[in-house]
């Protein structure tokens, strides 16, 4: 019987851009956070709690971006989330009454009412701060929490200003240590973006590993002896783990992936669009912008089915499929390990990295899939769930290779973040980065007001550098908002720069920015200095 001849490493990347608008009570983009909390983060925490009660041992690696951590810990956003949840509970109760004569829909409405109440209970249990929940499971040994770039800046397109790259790493590590009490062992490079030499900066900060897309490891030089089934060391000694294609396709692929199963819930049909405006008006945006409410009654049905012809969702059928898909997923990983056991002289490592928000938000049944995958591993006893850092502890000696410049996303080499839709932003970002380094190097002993302005300039630069804005411009969704945010932070930066250089700092305006764009209160602009 096969016993512990290989490892599976599930790596989830949880990230949202910093979306906080205290100036507006109902800001549309803040709902990105509220939806992710309700549909992904709380369901994951719920399943972690269930696994703990069932005394099932496991290891899962979770990267939490500093922007997400900051929003989860923000009292204003916490209060706004409670108000959002109360609205959902009211709407679900209303739906329960509306669908009384439709048993199939009524059953689903009841499911949502239970789900939203459970979300409120869990949120309350952790005193409105889900960061505490993730910390709890880290301390229990189930989670290996790692960091990301401070604002998810796309590092390959920042390499000409190494001080900016260091700032993305240093502020991320400080934020992580502040909230979790220890430095992270690894980092999720934003968009899995790597360039030769980046590992030297990571090594300066004692980062021991990162994850690359498949080609980032396979095309390393010299060619890795074990492919993506063991890590490689970069020239500086930081380990790179490569994504396994087979496990990726089973979850990500539109054609082969489990989330496309016809019995699973359809994401794109929501009562926010289906029901009359006078009924749904109080639960969508105040300007009567129709948006998703999270209450969806239909299943995917089949590939050619029009949205309006979708069949009613059956939760029992869907969650029965989850168990079989989880079993299939682990069965295929065991097959891989058995095959690889004959080829290589160490235990193979199958690395399966995913965006966390896929599970629950996009794929409603996803958190339950992960739960059953973990249980299946425990029941089978043929492979073991570990974190990349655990593998390095067991196998401290690894081949030294140089990965190429690479990313994940379409074509794998920057294309998503540098194209005709977004290339205009980089001349401004590069100029701002250079000027931030200039003033940080020039001013070593500022008075209190100048220091505040310098620190706020650093915040504005970091927020402008978020890879999310370039990504949104490429995908064509919410482009106006992404353009506005990019211009807003760049303009703030240059205004601050000019005020600092001309000794004409507007203290009231600095305070306004500090209150609005309040990320990284412990920031120290001097990381940008060349000295």
Buried (B, 14 or more C-beta within 10 A) or exposed (E): EEEEBBBBBBBBBBBBBBBBBBEEEBBBBBBBBBBBBBBBBBBBBBBBBEBBEEEBBBBBBBBBBBBBBBBBBBEEBBEBBBEBBEBBBEBBBBBBEBBEEEEEBBBBBBBBBEBBBBBBEBBEEBEBBBBBBBBBBBEEEBBBBBBBBBBBBBBBBBBEBBBBBBBBBBBBBBBBEBBBEEEBBBBBBBBBBBBBBBBBBBBEBEBBBBBBBBBBBBBBEEEBEBBBBBBBBBBBEBBBBBBBBEBBEBBBEEEEBBBEBBBBBBBEBBBBBBBEEEEBEEBBBEEEEBBBBBBBBBBBBEEEBEEEEBBEBBBEEBBEBBBEBBBEBBEBBBEBBBEBBEEBEBBBBBBBBBBBBBBBBEBBBBBBBBBBBBBBBBEBEBBBBBBBBBBBEEBEEBBEBBBBBBBBBEEBBBEBBBBEBBEEBBEBBBBBBEBBBBBBBEBEEBEEEBBBBBBBBBBBBBBBBBBBBBBBBBEEEBBEBBBEBBBBBBEBBBBBBEBBEEEEBBEEBBEEBBEEBBBBEEBBBBBBBEE
